[in-house]
Amino acid sequence: MKTLTIIGARPQFIKAGMVSHALRRNGIQELLCHTGQHYDDNMSMVFFEEMGIPQPDYNLGVGSGSHAEQTAASLRGIEDIILKEKPDLVLVYGDTNATIAGALAASKLHIPIAHVEAGLRSYNRTMPEEINRVLTDVISTYLFCPTSVAVENLKKEGITKGVYLTGDVMVDSLMHFTKVAENKSTILEHLKLEPKSYGLMTIHRPANADNRGKLLGLLNSLEKSPIPLIFPIHPRTLKLLSEFDLEAHPAIRPIDPVGYLDMMWLEKNAKVILTDSGGIQKEAYLHQVPCLTVRPETEWVETVEDGWNTLVNDRIEELPELIQSPPISIRNKSHYGDGQAAEIITGILKETFS
């Protein structure tokens, strides 16, 4: 069995790190294609190094650009690879432009598609990620769902064939690499931080970063933050701050993007996390750190229902108070599995192709 795995952005590196090892450990041949959507070393290669991800067999180098530019360049490059390598399966992750490009290329060449993290829905079609995940699910052969809610979402859309509840591969990763980070990360010492004395902040989604008024309102509110906010700043957000002629207030401490181990350790030791990232919402939940999400909805509904995640899209002015006294829950259920998702996915594929 030959699998072609498509990755292109930070969240996919994290997921693929666990599944790639499981595939290869179980004797499944894997070719790795990196579309290059995230290409900065701090957003890309550091993850390969820290997580021991095999070096890509192909790097398309699509770089930055509009959604159409990224998707078209990835689609063309992936099609060429499929025609050359003739894989038995194309494996895609999550909801990026690399995801939909890989799925479309495989579908048109009649290659089965496996979608890891299938069935997630925000029900907000203005998000490009929502379009990518919905379309990918429709044409996938194997739909590996991280939660029972994801399974139900697919059922509502009439998708029941090839659907598997596997748990979340990010749990596998977090359980393993948080222990590694505890021994290896020196980020707290480097930034002169004490555990639970700071907040961690990430903002990059277009609804927040592309809107000067929204971004300005967010920065103005956070000027009154009672604790420092560490801000590993996405290159795209940094560019927009410059274009909008905006500066972070002293309460916000921008830093360069950090690797996976440092990010895990910053998350685990934060008093509160402020984000618009889907993956970081879930990581906050798994670390049992309160999360304030600057979005009107979330695909990770379990984090809100269990009380660890608060949607604050229309409550920006309340952020200083919420940072001072973030909502804390005692509930933390095993919605996302027990850290065996990569092995479960590999077992299903191995059995199917045996």
Phi, psi and omega per residue, in radians:
M1 nan 2.232 3.107
K2 -1.996 2.163 -3.137
T3 -1.954 2.345 3.001
L4 -1.840 2.009 -3.132
T5 -1.729 2.281 -3.124
I6 -1.897 2.167 3.062
I7 -2.382 2.795 -3.141
G8 -2.778 -0.254 -3.040
A9 -2.459 2.823 -3.044
R10 -0.780 -0.903 -3.098
P11 -1.056 -0.538 -3.138
Q12 -1.293 -0.575 3.082
F13 -1.070 -0.741 -3.098
I14 -1.101 -0.791 -3.127
K15 -1.200 -0.793 -3.095
A16 -1.146 -0.496 3.140
G17 -0.959 -0.732 -3.115
M18 -1.382 -0.743 -3.073
V19 -1.238 -0.688 3.130
S20 -1.036 -0.756 3.109
H21 -1.094 -0.723 -3.126
A22 -1.156 -0.732 3.120
L23 -1.043 -0.863 -3.057
R24 -1.233 -0.595 3.090
R25 -1.131 -0.484 -3.118
N26 -1.747 0.300 3.006
G27 1.364 0.311 3.104
I28 -1.656 2.182 3.135
Q29 -1.234 2.295 -3.140
E30 -2.255 2.305 2.932
L31 -1.866 2.399 -3.060
L32 -1.969 2.172 3.077
C33 -1.994 2.096 3.075
H34 -1.764 2.034 -3.121
T35 -1.257 -0.388 -3.140
G36 1.479 0.339 3.087
Q37 -1.073 -0.787 2.925
H38 -1.767 2.032 -3.000
Y39 -2.138 -0.333 3.077
D40 -1.042 2.433 -3.093
D41 -0.968 -0.686 -3.130
N42 -1.244 -0.298 3.131
M43 -1.837 -0.094 -3.016
S44 -2.374 -1.401 -2.931
M45 -1.111 -0.490 3.117
V46 -1.073 -0.540 3.114
F47 -1.221 -0.688 3.091
F48 -1.083 -0.727 -3.104
E49 -1.211 -0.851 -3.054
E50 -1.233 -0.599 -3.058
M51 -1.695 -0.011 3.125
G52 1.157 0.527 3.120
I53 -1.279 2.338 3.100
P54 -0.984 2.533 3.111
Q55 -1.105 2.466 -3.109
P56 -1.052 2.458 3.019
D57 -1.327 -0.476 3.122
Y58 -2.399 2.431 3.026
N59 -2.275 1.973 -3.045
L60 -1.380 -0.367 3.077
G61 1.041 0.713 -3.090
V62 -1.231 -0.463 3.064
G63 1.136 -2.741 -3.123
S64 -1.452 2.992 -3.133
G65 2.580 -3.129 3.127
S66 -1.205 2.933 3.097
H67 -1.038 -0.709 3.137
A68 -1.127 -0.761 -3.132
E69 -1.104 -0.825 -3.128
Q70 -1.113 -0.795 -3.092
T71 -1.153 -0.764 -3.119
A72 -1.118 -0.782 -3.141
A73 -1.124 -0.713 3.123
S74 -1.157 -0.745 -3.121
L75 -1.053 -0.801 -3.133
R76 -1.127 -0.790 -3.124
G77 -1.139 -0.724 -3.129
I78 -1.172 -0.686 3.102
E79 -1.027 -0.759 3.123
D80 -1.057 -0.718 -3.131
I81 -1.170 -0.742 3.134
I82 -1.077 -0.762 3.141
L83 -1.115 -0.598 -3.142
K84 -1.355 -0.797 -2.981
E85 -1.598 -0.379 -3.133
K86 0.866 1.044 -3.140
P87 -1.235 2.756 3.050
D88 -1.429 -0.349 -3.041
L89 -2.688 2.486 2.962
V90 -1.949 2.204 -3.068
L91 -1.900 2.154 -3.141
V92 -2.186 2.767 -3.068
Y93 -2.218 2.408 2.863
G94 1.206 -2.246 -2.875
D95 -2.650 0.483 -3.116
T96 -1.591 3.126 3.062
N97 -1.113 -0.530 3.052
A98 -1.122 -0.617 -3.131
T99 -1.089 -0.950 -3.085
I100 -1.190 -0.604 3.118
A101 -1.123 -0.793 3.121
G102 -1.097 -0.734 -3.129
A103 -1.162 -0.752 3.138
L104 -1.134 -0.770 -3.139
A105 -1.063 -0.779 -3.137
A106 -1.150 -0.773 -3.093
S107 -1.048 -0.769 -3.093
K108 -1.248 -0.324 3.077
L109 -1.817 0.190 3.033
H110 1.081 0.685 3.066
I111 -1.808 2.274 3.111
P112 -0.998 2.542 -3.105
I113 -2.060 2.330 2.992
A114 -1.945 2.184 -3.122
H115 -1.946 1.937 3.074
V116 -1.523 2.232 -3.044
E117 1.452 0.691 3.092
A118 -1.316 2.740 2.986
G119 1.490 -0.036 3.103
L120 -1.264 2.467 3.115
R121 -2.529 2.306 2.956
S122 -1.712 -0.307 -3.062
Y123 1.043 0.548 3.052
N124 -2.135 1.711 -3.053
R125 -1.330 -0.019 3.023
T126 -1.397 -0.234 3.097
M127 -1.461 2.165 3.095
P128 -1.034 -0.549 3.128
E129 -1.085 -0.645 -3.138
E130 -1.138 -0.736 3.098
I131 -1.079 -0.787 -3.107
N132 -1.059 -0.780 -3.063
R133 -1.270 -0.648 3.127
V134 -1.122 -0.844 -3.112
L135 -1.153 -0.692 3.124
T136 -1.098 -0.720 3.130
D137 -1.093 -0.668 -3.093
V138 -1.080 -0.615 -3.048
I139 -1.823 0.082 -3.118
S140 -1.453 2.616 3.094
T141 -1.574 -0.716 3.121
Y142 -2.056 2.159 -3.115
L143 -2.035 1.807 -3.072
F144 -1.650 1.847 -3.004
C145 -1.644 2.351 3.139
P146 -1.364 -0.408 -3.055
T147 -2.458 2.850 3.074
S148 -1.164 -0.529 3.077
V149 -1.090 -0.694 3.117
A150 -1.109 -0.689 3.080
V151 -1.062 -0.780 3.138
E152 -1.149 -0.641 3.092
N153 -1.030 -0.759 3.131
L154 -1.168 -0.699 3.132
K155 -1.045 -0.706 3.116
K156 -1.084 -0.483 -3.133
E157 -1.624 0.103 3.111
G158 1.445 0.253 -3.140
I159 -1.802 1.895 3.138
T160 -2.246 -0.369 -3.127
K161 -1.388 2.334 3.097
G162 1.311 0.271 -3.108
V163 -1.645 2.257 -3.125
Y164 -2.294 2.354 3.011
L165 -1.580 1.906 -3.011
T166 -1.945 -0.259 -2.886
G167 1.488 3.093 -2.981
D168 -1.839 2.185 -3.132
V169 -1.161 -0.359 3.098
M170 -1.213 -0.411 3.017
V171 -1.174 -0.769 3.079
D172 -0.926 -0.850 -3.079
S173 -1.139 -0.834 -3.093
L174 -1.104 -0.731 -3.126
M175 -1.088 -0.665 -3.118
H176 -1.375 -0.847 -2.942
F177 -1.480 -0.295 3.029
T178 -1.124 -0.667 3.093
K179 -1.150 -0.679 3.101
V180 -1.142 -0.744 -3.133
A181 -1.071 -0.661 -3.137
E182 -1.015 -0.599 -3.113
N183 -1.569 -0.421 -2.984
K184 -1.965 -0.521 -3.029
S185 -1.325 2.365 3.057
T186 -2.071 0.365 -3.024
I187 -1.123 -0.637 -3.141
L188 -1.150 -0.745 3.109
E189 -1.138 -0.733 -3.132
H190 -1.066 -0.695 -3.120
L191 -1.612 0.033 3.134
K192 1.000 0.930 -3.107
L193 -2.029 2.502 2.984
E194 -1.749 2.551 3.104
P195 -0.957 2.425 3.093
K196 1.130 0.345 3.125
S197 -1.835 0.028 -3.012
Y198 -2.510 2.860 2.969
G199 -1.873 2.729 3.098
L200 -2.024 2.324 -2.989
M201 -2.266 2.320 2.970
T202 -2.420 2.262 3.126
I203 -2.394 2.149 3.126
H204 -2.642 -0.251 -3.052
R205 -1.195 2.541 -3.101
P206 -0.947 -0.646 -3.108
A207 -1.049 -0.471 3.107
N208 -1.774 -0.890 -3.001
A209 -1.315 -0.511 -3.075
D210 -1.507 -0.134 -3.071
N211 -1.832 1.852 -3.057
R212 -1.030 -0.735 -3.137
G213 -1.107 -0.734 3.135
K214 -1.151 -0.761 -3.128
L215 -1.155 -0.719 3.109
L216 -1.120 -0.754 3.116
G217 -1.077 -0.688 3.125
L218 -1.138 -0.824 -3.139
L219 -1.104 -0.720 3.140
N220 -1.115 -0.713 3.116
S221 -1.144 -0.706 -3.079
L222 -1.315 -0.186 3.023
E223 -0.992 -0.492 -3.104
K224 -1.668 0.230 -3.137
S225 -1.039 2.325 -3.117
P226 -1.332 -0.208 3.122
I227 -2.318 2.725 3.088
P228 -1.125 2.536 3.123
L229 -1.985 1.978 3.119
I230 -1.397 2.221 -2.959
F231 -2.196 1.462 2.999
P232 -1.140 1.906 -2.866
I233 -1.651 2.168 3.107
H234 -1.099 2.394 -3.131
P235 -0.922 -0.621 -3.138
R236 -1.165 -0.749 3.115
T237 -1.126 -0.710 3.123
L238 -1.051 -0.741 3.131
K239 -1.105 -0.729 -3.116
L240 -1.205 -0.653 3.074
L241 -1.026 -0.715 3.124
S242 -1.165 -0.780 -3.133
E243 -1.094 -0.645 -3.123
F244 -1.475 -0.054 -3.110
D245 1.010 0.815 3.129
L246 -1.988 2.581 3.071
E247 -2.223 2.540 3.077
A248 -1.283 2.463 3.095
H249 -1.260 2.821 -3.075
P250 -0.981 -0.456 3.118
A251 -1.148 -0.368 -3.132
I252 -1.754 2.238 -3.138
R253 -1.941 1.621 3.106
P254 -1.182 2.417 3.026
I255 -2.356 2.844 3.066
D256 -1.101 2.727 3.029
P257 -0.946 2.539 -3.097
V258 -2.004 2.833 3.112
G259 -1.261 3.105 -3.042
Y260 -1.137 -0.749 -3.098
L261 -1.131 -0.785 3.122
D262 -1.137 -0.663 3.136
M263 -1.159 -0.733 3.094
M264 -1.002 -0.743 -3.064
W265 -1.287 -0.646 3.040
L266 -1.104 -0.736 3.124
E267 -1.099 -0.865 -3.049
K268 -1.094 -0.569 -3.046
N269 -1.740 0.027 3.123
A270 -1.286 2.636 2.999
K271 -1.310 -0.636 -3.112
V272 -2.714 2.647 3.097
I273 -2.070 2.316 3.086
L274 -2.030 2.120 -2.984
T275 -2.722 2.879 2.885
D276 -2.156 0.256 -3.136
S277 -1.554 2.314 3.090
G278 -1.129 -0.823 -3.108
G279 -1.104 -0.682 -3.105
I280 -1.240 -0.546 3.025
Q281 -0.975 -0.810 -3.093
K282 -1.234 -0.686 3.104
E283 -1.112 -0.675 3.071
A284 -1.038 -0.777 3.122
Y285 -1.034 -0.806 -3.103
L286 -1.175 -0.544 3.072
H287 -1.456 -0.109 -3.072
Q288 1.032 0.840 3.062
V289 -2.019 2.242 3.134
P290 -1.003 2.460 -3.088
C291 -2.197 2.359 3.046
L292 -1.975 1.994 -3.014
T293 -1.834 2.114 -3.098
V294 -1.529 1.193 3.094
R295 -2.666 2.722 3.124
P296 -1.412 -0.232 -3.116
E297 -2.673 2.984 3.077
T298 -2.540 2.570 3.024
E299 -1.378 -0.286 3.135
W300 -1.726 1.192 -3.023
V301 -1.108 -0.441 -3.114
E302 -1.109 -0.571 -3.115
T303 -1.180 -0.571 3.096
V304 -1.342 -0.795 -3.117
E305 -1.062 -0.577 3.139
D306 -1.519 -0.023 2.969
G307 1.552 0.101 3.135
W308 -1.597 -0.287 -3.040
N309 -2.149 2.282 -3.139
T310 -2.110 2.165 3.094
L311 -1.428 2.153 -3.001
V312 -2.155 0.402 -3.053
N313 -0.937 -0.724 -3.126
D314 -1.802 0.300 -3.072
R315 -2.254 0.610 -3.070
I316 -0.995 -0.663 -3.092
E317 -1.158 -0.307 -3.141
E318 -1.535 -0.054 -3.019
L319 -1.003 -0.778 3.129
P320 -0.973 -0.740 3.132
E321 -1.187 -0.699 3.141
L322 -1.198 -0.575 3.070
I323 -1.217 -0.692 3.121
Q324 -1.122 -0.758 -3.108
S325 -2.326 1.301 -3.090
P326 -1.201 2.516 3.085
P327 -1.053 2.258 -3.132
I328 -2.118 2.340 -3.106
S329 -1.957 2.792 3.025
I330 -1.780 -0.076 -3.107
R331 -1.577 2.371 3.069
N332 -2.763 1.449 -3.016
K333 -1.505 2.904 -3.115
S334 -1.523 1.000 -3.133
H335 -1.152 -0.465 -2.927
Y336 -1.905 0.264 3.084
G337 1.624 -3.083 -3.016
D338 -2.004 0.353 3.084
G339 1.583 0.320 -3.137
Q340 -2.044 0.274 -3.031
A341 -1.065 -0.738 -3.108
A342 -1.077 -0.711 3.121
E343 -1.202 -0.656 3.119
I344 -1.120 -0.805 3.121
I345 -1.052 -0.816 -3.135
T346 -1.083 -0.730 3.136
G347 -1.078 -0.706 3.127
I348 -1.120 -0.801 -3.124
L349 -1.149 -0.727 -3.125
K350 -1.119 -0.727 3.128
E351 -1.160 -0.709 -3.104
T352 -1.138 -0.680 -3.054
F353 -1.666 0.026 -3.126
S354 -1.354 nan nan
